[in-house]
Amino acid sequence: MQVIRPSSWSELQDVLYEGAWNPSLRRFRSPFAYRGVSDARYSLRTSLARLGGTPRDLERHLLRAFRRYAYTSVQERESYWHWLALGQHHGLPTRLLDWSYSPLVALHFATASIEKFDTDGVVWMVNLSQANASLPEPLARHLAEDGTDVFTVESLTSFSRRHARERDPDAMTFDVQVLEDLERTSDEPFLLFFEPPSIDERIVQQYALFSLLSNPATALQDWLSDHEDVYRQIVLSADLKWEVRDKLDQANINERTLFPGLTGLSTWLKRYYLPRDADEDADEDKESGGPRDANET
């Protein structure tokens, strides 16, 4: 594992984009997924894990109830993976975590919380190609057939339907055993990434993708500690946060663009016009509303 502590904006950019040159393409294409968190002490726990209890049982009940009550509001109703992505996007506790292809989007989520400006933040970087080396053979083969490092909802749906029918020829299209089937492809936990459908502008603007660890009871940080060549941890010091935040705003990476709509606009204006010496009092003005931070835990 590499824990890196950049001391300047330029050093931070060099670290985030390191390894982006792809000689086979002769283009700059970073192999990393990025996740920004406002407090470096926060763990990579999923919203499902934070509920406590038995993750598999809770997940099954949560998604079944979500599907039942949201059915009339959804067009794609037959794919388990679509429902899982939709639930995650709207705040349903799942085993998924939010990531972005964009290091600048990750930096936004590491610096968006006003009350955390006196605390070190962190950007997690996971090398997609290296993470895929741990995939079980059936999934690795399926991914290779698509010629990419990241699954889509459609490719995972195709994979799941094939394996559900091998288990039960009469299996329904929406099968609650999809994740159990996936886990059974390997005796060891594995990590995969997939792109959510473009449900709304937030998904597109945040250049989003999701991670899924096959065993919901396994903490992602524990998995990463056993695969140290897969990831880097970029610690963003509190001293550097204000500069990063101001330069992101000037680059138009903010709540207004990442959360299109009046709520995102209002959240951006509130933070943007906050005097710097007022951030010490921000804890007194916390609100329960506002846009959900897609990369924040």
Summary of the structure (lengths in Angstrom):
residues: 297
radius of gyration: 19.6
end to end distance: 21.4
largest distance: 64.9
contacts: 882
relative contact order: 0.20
helix: 47%
strand: 15%
